[in-house]
Amino acid sequence: MLARATLPTVVAGARGKGTAEENQAIIGGSIAHFGKYTVDANGKAITFNIEASTFPNWDGTKFKRTLKVSGDQLTYTNNAPSDGSGANEVVWKRIK
């Protein structure tokens, strides 16, 4: 699951009672999917084998992303995000 740090809270206090504006901001600022992933033998690419996603268009798809590991940080670029916004960089940091 990926989410912006600035997602709004739902004023009504219930997930099913968000306003159109709240729901749009939440949907536009988060994505989740699950499935297996593989890293190529050289450690240069990660492939996500998506079983299901909160963006149903991704269900059953595969995405290969260029991968970079530096110290405790893994970075890859998503050139086709689900919101159509253009390329963005995703950074994972190891928790110590």
Order of alpha helices (4+ residues) and beta strands (2+ residues): beta-alpha-beta-beta-beta-beta-beta-beta
